[in-house]
Amino acid sequence: MGGDKYDRTVGPPTPTFPETFQLDRNSLASVTPPRRTENRIPKRMLVRLSYPEKGESEIAPTVDISCHGARVISKGFWQPNIRLSVHSISGDLYSRARVVHCQSLANASWVIGLELFQPSGDWTKFSKAP
């Protein structure tokens, strides 16, 4: 009979992507989260956080800032992953931003981590708030 040197045995079908990708919390716990590629510098300035979809806004101080992110103290909770507008109260700095995290502080306020998208100007060189 034809002496084919290749084994043509067909086994079970190869699993598809959704079947092979399953989250394992134990293995994820040991994974180090990605680090920032730039350091934030302590910088206090007042910014207006605006969420136009709900007509919400707030004036809040920054804690620290970089060219692509900021940490802000807020009076209220901001849902992670929502998109905000951030405007400096003094000057003309502006950026769209995404709320990365929002953590409760002891004094009934919240610290918000923001990812800035295409900020106007260099936020790290802006002068301090009065």
N, C-alpha and C positions, 0 to 999 in steps of 0.2 A: 504494500500500500504506500501511498506517497509518504516518504520519510521527512515530513516537515520538522525542522529542528527547533521551531518555536512552539512553546506551550500556549495554546489558544484557549485554555480553560478560563471560563468566565466566572468570577466570584460575585459576591454581593456588590451592588452598585456603590460607587464612591459616594460618601455622604455629601449633601449639599451644604453650603455655607451656614444657613441657620441651624442645621443639626450639629455642626462642629463647633460653633461659637456659643459657649455657655459661660456665664459669669460664675466664677468661683470666688466667693468672698474671702476665703482663707488665703488663696494665692494673691489676690489683689491687695490684701492688707500689708503685704511685705513690699509692694511696689512703691518706690519713691515717687511722689508727684513731681511734675516738671518744675524746674526752678526758673525764676525770672532771669532774663538775659541782661537786665540792667537793674541797678540799685535804685531804690526810691530815696529821695532826700527829704529830710524834715522841712516842710514848707507850709506855713499857715496863710491861707487866703480864703476869702469868702466866695462861694460859688452858688449859683442858682441851679438846683436840680429840677428839671421839668419832665413830666410824663404827660405829653399832650393828649394821648388816647383817653386818659381819664380826667384831664384838666387839673392835675395835681402839680404843685411845685413847692419848693422849700429853699430857703437860704441856709446854707450849712458851711462850716469851716472844714478845710482839708487838714489832715494830719501829716501826710507825706505825699509825695508826687514824683512821677517820672515822666518821660516823654510819651509813654503808652499806658499809664495807669495812675490811679490816685486812691487814697484812702480818705474817707469823709465821715464825719460824725453827723448823724441824722437824728431828728426827733421821732421819726417813725420807721416802721419796717418797709423795706423795698424788696419785692419779690426777685430772687435771683433769675437771671437771664432776660429780664425786661430791658428794653432799650430806652435810654433817657437822653435828653439834651443837657449839656453842662456849659454854663456861661460864667465867666469870672465877673464879679460885681464891679471891680475896678478894672479898667482896661477893656480889651476887646477879644479876649481869648474865648474860643468856642470849641466844643467837640461833641460828637455823638458818642454815647458810651453804652456799655452793657454792664449790668450789675452782676458781678462774679460771685460775691457772697454778701450776706447781711447777718451780723452776729450781735446778739443782745449784750449791752453793757449794764453794769450794776446800777447806774443812775437813770434808768428808764430811757436810755437813748440807744442808738444802734451804730455800729461801725460798718461801713459799706466799702467793699472793694470794687472799684470801677476799672474796666478795660476801656481805654480811650481809643476811638477810631478816627484817624486822620485829624488830630487836633490842630487848630490854627495856632501858629507861633510855637515858641518853646516855653512850655508851662514851667519848666524848672528854673528859668531865668527871670520869671516875673517877680516883681517886688512884693514884699510882705503886705498882708492886710493890715490896716491901721489898728 
